[in-house]
Amino acid sequence: MCEREEHHSCGAAGETGRFRLDQVECLDVARPDGPSIVKVHAHCHTCDSDFVAREPVGLTAISGGAVLSCTHCSNRQAIGQGVFDSLPSSGRRNSV
Ligand SMILES: [Zn+2]
């Protein structure tokens, strides 16, 4: 898997408890005041729907992480930056 995308993938998949993260896309340059996550392809375990979260819909950057909100139901969960950092990094490219 080496397809080029607008944003590089910084995580392949992971479980947060309320959501399954199918793909996480990040900015190449991390913001000093928050996470560099720009888009999350996720699956909601509450309503069993797949959705794409990105600011301002479904994804809200907070200090030290982000809040992921299902776009189909009221399910939401704060996810720490450490969770994103620990995702399996199939497409990580930070060595520029
Ligand atoms: Zn949902």
Residues whose N, C-alpha, C, O or C-beta is under 5 A from the ligand:
A	BS01	ZN	C44 T46 C47 C70 H72 C73 N75
